[in-house]
Amino acid sequence: MRLLRFVKRGTLFIALSAIVIVACVSVYLRIEQYRFRRQVERLLEDVRGLELRKSSAAEVRSVVKKWGFKEWGEEPDHPGHPCTEDNCLYHFEFVPTARQGQLADPFLSALESHPLEWLGLRLTVVHAWVQIRRKTLTSVSFSVWTLGRGCDGRGRLECTLMGYADTGQRGSGWSSHRQPDVKMKQYLLHPSYLVGAFPEWLNADTGGSPAVIVWAELSPDANPAEVSRLMQFDLSCLTRLLSCRERDLMPAVWAQSVEDARQSSKALTCTPELSKRVARLADAIAVVRPRTVELSSSPSNSRPPQLRDLEIINLIKKPDKYAPQLTKVHVDKPEMMTTADTKSPLRAGQEYVFLLQVHNTPEIGWIALYPCGALSLNDASLAMVREAATNGED
């Protein structure tokens, strides 16, 4: 009997000790998480303040030195290329020192991350970018990647939530994932910025990670009020009892996306003024000659039909990096196979001006025709698109 009592007391002591240890670990992690949140909020305040003040190169370097930004290179596409005093892209990745490695990975599976969430730890990585050109601040970018919940509508912890805000020139960011008509309608509502929120499947080559991306891209002429509103991150969800939901991290962007979806459902009527604005939005402008006007099924079921076998006569506005071939163009709707200016059906063997959207990354690329983006080839349309290519708003 004495042995049995000893075993029971020993078991109780071990259980109580385990509870105390787990509670202490949880308290420590929650305190560290709160400190991390406060640091991220101060970083965001400094980065956003640079854009709001249109800071000088000296002020930029002061913030860069304060936080320990690293020199990325002169351009995003050339990492490691030496910076100069006049031109440089700076990058800062913020992860608590105690959580380097797996404990900072927001792409862990739900099975692995659930115990950490119960302990109060939110796996989060923060990125900040600042760029100067010719001694002038040209863009800032801020992003937060964290484990999210509710992506399936049931409140479960099963995805990575990614919030982005970028004041650089638009074109190759998340807005390029939009369907052409959606992107164009949103641009017509507010030309100085684009916003969105959509699911994505990341790292497909390693098994795949479900994610929800909430993003804002602001053009250089966005006013301070727009920058201040759309670069807001509500980081309080990093220290709540439950992880962030998709609408929590960037509430202003989420609300704007919902409102845009409501307003952009109206049908468009092609007019000369609308075509001019589409030309300013276009990532590429080309004079083309279709050898056929038959639409072919896309190799990917998720993409609309393609107008294939295009002959490129002249490239008025060249697409940016990683541009796919222009000889295949996605066409969302059959009515887009009509010229916007003369309302004439496209004919094989005739030349036209195409206003194109480019979606491009190093891994994948596709090109689509914008609504009201097929124009007759004449002096008026050429003059309009050349002016847009030179002085476009993007």
C-alpha positions as CSV (number, residue, x, y, z in Angstrom):
1,M,0.0,0.0,0.0
2,R,2.8,2.4,0.9
3,L,4.4,1.7,-2.5
4,L,1.0,2.4,-4.3
5,R,0.7,5.7,-2.4
6,F,4.2,6.6,-3.4
7,V,3.5,5.9,-7.0
8,K,0.3,7.9,-7.0
9,R,2.1,10.9,-5.3
10,G,5.0,10.6,-7.8
11,T,2.5,10.6,-10.7
12,L,0.7,13.6,-9.3
13,F,3.9,15.5,-8.8
14,I,5.0,14.8,-12.4
15,A,1.6,15.8,-13.8
16,L,1.6,19.1,-11.7
17,S,5.2,19.8,-12.7
18,A,4.4,19.3,-16.4
19,I,1.4,21.6,-16.1
20,V,3.6,24.3,-14.3
21,I,6.3,23.9,-17.0
22,V,3.8,24.2,-19.9
23,A,2.1,27.2,-18.2
24,C,5.5,28.9,-17.7
25,V,6.5,28.2,-21.4
26,S,3.1,29.6,-22.5
27,V,3.5,32.8,-20.4
28,Y,7.1,33.3,-21.8
29,L,6.0,32.7,-25.4
30,R,3.0,35.1,-25.0
31,I,5.2,37.8,-23.5
32,E,7.7,37.3,-26.4
33,Q,4.9,37.4,-28.9
34,Y,3.6,40.7,-27.5
35,R,7.1,42.2,-27.6
36,F,7.5,41.0,-31.2
37,R,4.2,42.6,-32.1
38,R,5.2,46.0,-30.6
39,Q,8.5,45.9,-32.5
40,V,6.7,45.1,-35.8
41,E,4.3,48.0,-35.2
42,R,7.2,50.4,-34.7
43,L,8.9,49.1,-37.8
44,L,5.7,49.6,-39.8
45,E,5.4,53.1,-38.4
46,D,8.9,54.0,-39.6
47,V,8.5,52.4,-43.0
48,R,5.1,54.0,-43.7
49,G,6.3,57.3,-42.3
50,L,9.0,57.4,-45.0
51,E,6.4,57.2,-47.8
52,L,4.0,59.7,-46.1
53,R,6.8,62.2,-45.7
54,K,8.4,61.6,-49.1
55,S,11.6,61.3,-47.2
56,S,15.0,62.2,-48.5
57,A,17.8,59.6,-49.1
58,A,19.4,60.7,-45.8
59,E,16.2,60.0,-43.9
60,V,15.9,56.6,-45.6
61,R,19.4,55.7,-44.7
62,S,18.7,56.7,-41.1
63,V,15.8,54.3,-40.8
64,V,17.8,51.6,-42.7
65,K,20.7,51.9,-40.2
66,K,18.3,52.0,-37.2
67,W,16.7,48.6,-38.0
68,G,19.6,47.0,-39.7
69,F,18.3,46.7,-43.3
70,K,20.6,44.8,-45.7
71,E,21.5,46.1,-49.2
72,W,19.7,43.9,-51.7
73,G,21.1,45.5,-54.8
74,E,20.3,48.3,-57.2
75,E,17.2,46.6,-58.6
76,P,14.9,43.8,-57.4
77,D,15.9,41.6,-60.3
78,H,19.7,41.8,-59.5
79,P,20.2,40.8,-55.9
80,G,23.8,41.2,-54.8
81,H,24.5,43.9,-57.4
82,P,26.5,46.6,-55.5
83,C,24.4,49.5,-54.4
84,T,25.5,53.1,-55.0
85,E,24.9,56.2,-52.9
86,D,22.2,57.2,-55.4
87,N,20.5,53.9,-56.1
88,C,19.7,51.0,-53.7
89,L,17.1,48.6,-52.7
90,Y,17.2,47.7,-49.0
91,H,15.6,44.6,-47.4
92,F,14.8,43.7,-43.8
93,E,13.5,40.3,-42.6
94,F,12.2,40.4,-39.1
95,V,12.0,37.2,-37.0
96,P,12.6,37.0,-33.2
97,T,16.1,35.7,-32.5
98,A,14.7,32.9,-30.3
99,R,12.5,31.7,-33.2
100,Q,15.0,31.4,-36.1
101,G,14.3,28.3,-38.2
102,Q,11.2,26.1,-37.9
103,L,9.7,28.2,-35.1
104,A,9.4,31.1,-37.5
105,D,8.0,29.1,-40.5
106,P,4.4,30.3,-41.2
107,F,4.1,27.4,-43.7
108,L,4.0,24.6,-41.1
109,S,1.1,22.2,-41.4
110,A,-1.9,22.6,-39.1
111,L,-0.9,19.4,-37.3
112,E,2.5,20.9,-36.4
113,S,1.3,24.4,-35.6
114,H,-1.7,23.6,-33.4
115,P,0.3,22.9,-30.2
116,L,2.3,26.1,-30.8
117,E,-0.9,28.2,-31.2
118,W,-2.3,26.7,-27.9
119,L,0.9,27.9,-26.2
120,G,0.4,31.4,-27.6
121,L,3.0,31.3,-30.3
122,R,2.1,32.8,-33.8
123,L,4.6,31.7,-36.5
124,T,5.2,35.0,-38.3
125,V,7.8,36.5,-40.7
126,V,7.8,40.2,-41.5
127,H,9.5,41.7,-44.6
128,A,10.2,45.4,-45.3
129,W,11.7,46.9,-48.5
130,V,12.8,50.5,-49.2
131,Q,14.1,51.7,-52.5
132,I,15.9,54.9,-53.5
133,R,16.7,56.0,-57.1
134,R,18.7,59.0,-58.0
135,K,18.7,59.9,-54.3
136,T,14.9,59.9,-54.2
137,L,12.6,57.5,-52.3
138,T,10.7,55.6,-55.0
139,S,8.9,52.8,-53.1
140,V,8.4,51.1,-49.8
141,S,6.9,47.7,-49.2
142,F,5.7,45.9,-46.0
143,S,4.5,42.3,-45.7
144,V,3.4,40.0,-42.9
145,W,3.2,36.2,-43.2
146,T,1.5,34.4,-40.4
147,L,-0.5,31.3,-39.8
148,G,-4.2,32.0,-40.4
149,R,-7.5,30.5,-39.6
150,G,-11.0,30.5,-41.1
151,C,-9.8,30.2,-44.7
152,D,-12.3,27.4,-45.3
153,G,-15.1,29.3,-43.5
154,R,-15.0,27.0,-40.4
155,G,-12.5,28.9,-38.3
156,R,-9.8,26.2,-38.4
157,L,-6.1,26.8,-38.4
158,E,-5.2,25.6,-41.9
159,C,-3.5,28.2,-44.0
160,T,-0.9,30.9,-44.3
161,L,-2.2,34.4,-44.2
162,M,-0.1,36.9,-46.2
163,G,-0.6,40.6,-46.1
164,Y,1.2,42.9,-48.6
165,A,1.3,46.7,-49.1
166,D,3.5,48.2,-51.8
167,T,3.9,51.8,-53.0
168,G,6.0,50.9,-56.0
169,Q,4.7,51.0,-59.6
170,R,2.1,48.4,-60.2
171,G,2.3,45.7,-62.9
172,S,4.2,42.6,-61.7
173,G,2.7,42.3,-58.2
174,W,-0.4,40.4,-56.9
175,S,-2.6,42.5,-59.1
176,S,-1.3,40.6,-62.2
177,H,-3.1,37.6,-60.8
178,R,-6.4,39.3,-61.4
179,Q,-8.6,38.5,-64.4
180,P,-8.3,41.3,-66.9
181,D,-11.9,42.5,-66.5
182,V,-11.7,42.5,-62.7
183,K,-8.4,44.4,-62.6
184,M,-9.7,46.9,-65.2
185,K,-12.9,47.6,-63.4
186,Q,-11.1,48.1,-60.1
187,Y,-8.6,50.5,-61.8
188,L,-11.5,52.5,-63.2
189,L,-12.9,52.9,-59.6
190,H,-9.6,54.2,-58.2
191,P,-6.6,54.6,-60.6
192,S,-4.1,55.4,-57.9
193,Y,-4.3,52.0,-56.2
194,L,-5.4,48.4,-56.6
195,V,-6.4,46.0,-53.7
196,G,-7.5,42.4,-53.5
197,A,-7.8,39.3,-51.4
198,F,-7.8,35.8,-52.9
199,P,-6.8,32.2,-52.1
200,E,-3.5,30.8,-53.5
201,W,-1.7,27.5,-53.5
202,L,2.0,28.0,-52.7
203,N,5.0,25.7,-52.9
204,A,3.2,23.1,-55.0
205,D,6.5,21.4,-55.8
206,T,6.9,20.5,-52.1
207,G,3.4,19.3,-51.4
208,G,1.6,22.7,-51.4
209,S,0.6,25.2,-48.8
210,P,-2.9,26.8,-48.8
211,A,-2.7,30.6,-48.4
212,V,-4.8,33.7,-48.5
213,I,-3.1,36.8,-49.9
214,V,-4.5,40.2,-48.9
215,W,-2.7,43.0,-50.8
216,A,-2.6,46.7,-51.8
217,E,-0.6,48.2,-54.6
218,L,-0.3,52.0,-54.7
219,S,0.9,54.0,-57.6
220,P,3.5,56.8,-57.1
221,D,0.8,59.4,-57.3
222,A,-1.4,58.0,-54.5
223,N,-2.2,60.7,-52.0
224,P,-1.1,60.5,-48.4
225,A,-4.6,59.6,-47.1
226,E,-4.7,56.6,-49.4
227,V,-1.2,55.5,-48.4
228,S,-2.0,55.9,-44.7
229,R,-5.3,54.0,-45.0
230,L,-4.2,51.1,-47.2
231,M,-0.8,50.5,-45.4
232,Q,-2.6,49.8,-42.1
233,F,-1.9,46.4,-40.5
234,D,-3.9,45.4,-37.5
235,L,-1.2,43.4,-35.7
236,S,-3.3,42.9,-32.6
237,C,-4.4,39.5,-33.9
238,L,-0.8,38.3,-33.4
239,T,-1.4,38.3,-29.7
240,R,-5.1,37.3,-29.5
241,L,-6.2,34.0,-28.1
242,L,-6.8,32.7,-31.6
243,S,-4.8,33.3,-34.8
244,C,-5.6,35.9,-37.4
245,R,-8.5,35.5,-39.8
246,E,-8.2,36.7,-43.4
247,R,-10.1,39.9,-42.8
248,D,-8.1,40.8,-39.6
249,L,-4.6,41.6,-40.8
250,M,-5.4,44.4,-43.2
251,P,-9.0,45.5,-42.4
252,A,-9.1,48.6,-44.6
253,V,-7.8,46.6,-47.6
254,W,-10.3,43.8,-46.9
255,A,-13.2,46.2,-46.7
256,Q,-12.2,48.0,-49.9
257,S,-11.9,44.7,-51.7
258,V,-15.5,43.8,-50.6
259,E,-16.8,47.2,-51.7
260,D,-14.9,46.9,-55.1
261,A,-16.5,43.5,-55.7
262,R,-19.9,45.1,-55.1
263,Q,-19.4,48.1,-57.4
264,S,-17.5,46.4,-60.2
265,S,-20.4,44.1,-61.2
266,K,-21.7,46.7,-63.6
267,A,-21.3,46.0,-67.3
268,L,-18.8,48.0,-69.3
269,T,-19.4,50.0,-72.5
270,C,-16.4,50.5,-74.7
271,T,-15.8,54.2,-75.4
272,P,-12.7,56.1,-76.7
273,E,-12.1,57.4,-73.2
274,L,-12.3,53.9,-71.7
275,S,-9.9,52.5,-74.3
276,K,-7.5,55.3,-73.5
277,R,-7.5,54.4,-69.8
278,V,-7.1,50.7,-70.6
279,A,-4.0,51.6,-72.7
280,R,-2.5,53.3,-69.7
281,L,-3.2,50.2,-67.5
282,A,-1.9,47.7,-70.1
283,D,1.4,45.9,-69.3
284,A,2.1,45.4,-73.1
285,I,0.8,47.0,-76.3
286,A,1.4,45.3,-79.6
287,V,0.3,45.6,-83.2
288,V,-0.7,42.0,-84.2
289,R,-2.0,40.0,-87.1
290,P,-4.0,36.9,-86.1
291,R,-3.6,34.1,-88.5
292,T,-6.8,32.6,-87.2
293,V,-9.7,34.0,-85.1
294,E,-10.8,30.7,-83.8
295,L,-10.5,30.4,-80.0
296,S,-8.7,27.3,-78.7
297,S,-9.1,25.6,-75.3
298,S,-6.5,26.6,-72.8
299,P,-4.1,23.8,-71.7
300,S,-5.1,24.8,-68.1
301,N,-8.8,24.3,-67.2
302,S,-8.6,27.3,-64.9
303,R,-7.8,29.6,-67.8
304,P,-10.1,31.1,-70.5
305,P,-9.8,30.1,-74.2
306,Q,-6.7,31.3,-76.2
307,L,-6.3,33.2,-79.4
308,R,-3.3,31.4,-80.8
309,D,-0.9,31.9,-83.6
310,L,-0.6,35.7,-83.5
311,E,2.0,37.4,-85.6
312,I,3.7,40.3,-83.8
313,I,4.1,43.2,-86.2
314,N,5.3,45.9,-83.7
315,L,5.8,46.0,-80.0
316,I,4.8,49.5,-78.8
317,K,5.1,48.8,-75.1
318,K,7.3,46.0,-74.0
319,P,6.3,43.8,-71.0
320,D,8.5,43.6,-68.0
321,K,10.7,40.8,-66.8
322,Y,9.9,37.1,-67.4
323,A,7.4,38.0,-70.2
324,P,5.8,35.0,-71.8
325,Q,5.4,34.7,-75.5
326,L,2.9,37.2,-77.1
327,T,1.8,34.7,-79.7
328,K,-0.8,33.2,-77.5
329,V,-3.4,35.5,-75.8
330,H,-6.2,34.5,-73.4
331,V,-9.6,35.9,-74.2
332,D,-12.1,35.9,-71.4
333,K,-15.3,36.4,-73.4
334,P,-16.3,36.0,-77.0
335,E,-17.5,39.6,-77.3
336,M,-13.9,40.7,-76.8
337,M,-13.2,39.4,-80.3
338,T,-14.7,42.7,-81.6
339,T,-12.8,46.0,-82.0
340,A,-13.6,48.5,-79.3
341,D,-13.6,51.5,-81.6
342,T,-15.4,50.2,-84.8
343,K,-17.4,47.3,-83.2
344,S,-16.2,45.1,-86.1
345,P,-15.4,41.4,-85.6
346,L,-11.7,40.4,-85.7
347,R,-10.7,38.9,-89.0
348,A,-7.8,36.6,-89.8
349,G,-4.9,38.3,-91.7
350,Q,-5.8,41.9,-90.6
351,E,-3.7,44.0,-88.3
352,Y,-4.9,45.3,-84.9
353,V,-3.7,47.0,-81.8
354,F,-3.9,44.8,-78.7
355,L,-3.9,46.1,-75.1
356,L,-2.6,43.2,-73.0
357,Q,-2.3,42.2,-69.4
358,V,0.8,40.2,-68.4
359,H,0.9,37.8,-65.5
360,N,4.5,36.9,-64.9
361,T,6.8,35.2,-62.4
362,P,10.0,33.2,-63.0
363,E,7.9,30.0,-62.9
364,I,4.7,30.8,-64.9
365,G,3.4,33.4,-67.3
366,W,0.4,34.1,-69.3
367,I,-1.0,37.0,-71.4
368,A,-4.6,38.1,-71.7
369,L,-6.5,40.6,-73.8
370,Y,-8.1,43.4,-71.8
371,P,-11.8,44.2,-72.3
372,C,-12.1,47.0,-74.9
373,G,-8.5,46.1,-75.6
374,A,-8.7,45.2,-79.4
375,L,-8.5,48.4,-81.6
376,S,-8.4,48.9,-85.3
377,L,-5.0,49.8,-86.7
378,N,-5.2,53.5,-87.8
379,D,-3.4,56.7,-87.1
380,A,-5.8,57.7,-84.2
381,S,-5.4,54.4,-82.3
382,L,-1.6,54.4,-82.8
383,A,-1.2,58.0,-81.5
384,M,-3.3,57.2,-78.5
385,V,-1.5,54.0,-77.5
386,R,1.9,55.6,-78.1
387,E,1.0,58.4,-75.8
388,A,-0.2,55.9,-73.2
389,A,3.0,53.9,-73.4
390,T,5.0,57.0,-72.8
391,N,2.9,58.7,-70.1
392,G,0.9,55.8,-68.7
393,E,-0.4,56.1,-65.1
394,D,1.0,52.8,-63.9
